[in-house]
Each structure stands twice: as C-alpha cells, then as structure tokens.
C-alpha cells in the first residue's frame, strides 16, 4: 500500500494528535473498526464517514491532500465515478447535493440487481 493513501494520511494525522483509533472513533461518532479499516486501506469511507473523521481531526479534504482524480481501486466504475463527481463540487452545499443524488442512484441500482437475482 502506498504511503500517500488516504488511510495512511489519516493515521499519521491521528498519531500526530496523540489520538488512539478508539478516541478518534468516539470524536467522530463512528465505530472504531471503521477507523482501522480506513487506515489500513480495507475500506474507503463514504462522504459522511469521511466528513465525520475529518471534522473530528479539525481538517477538511484539502488538508489530507485527497485527489480523487488519482484514486485507484478495484471497486466498480460507478463508485469511482461517484467519488470523482463528489470531488468536483465547488462548495459544501453542492457536495451534499451530489452525494444525495448519487445515493439515490445507488439505491436504484441495488433494486435492479435484487430484481435480476430473483
């Protein structure tokens, strides 16, 4: 795993603030296992989870140098494109709007997949 991944950056920042994974999870209001999975690169957080973690660390996306255009994953193309769309937002309100639209699109895809699997 590359040292410049989001998880590694969050881990470095968390440690520089002398926080444990448990303490960061409590501050962010999420499960401690999420922090571990983010830091190890097992899990790429949703926008809401990422926002909670960054708020708990008093940071924003720019502070962690997150560049979604260089994001590489084995995830499906919909997910990667979704991240790129969210990253293109010019402000918080636009980001929330894109996120809501993408969540609705994902729900539609999930419904179609469940119908196809019957």
Buried (B, 14 or more C-beta within 10 A) or exposed (E): EEEEBBBBBBBEBBEEBEBEBEBBBBBBEBEBEBBBBBBEBEBBBBBEBBBBBBEBBEBEBEEBEBEBEEBEEEEEEEBBEBBEBBBEBEEEEEBBEBBEEBBEEEEEEEEEEEEEEE
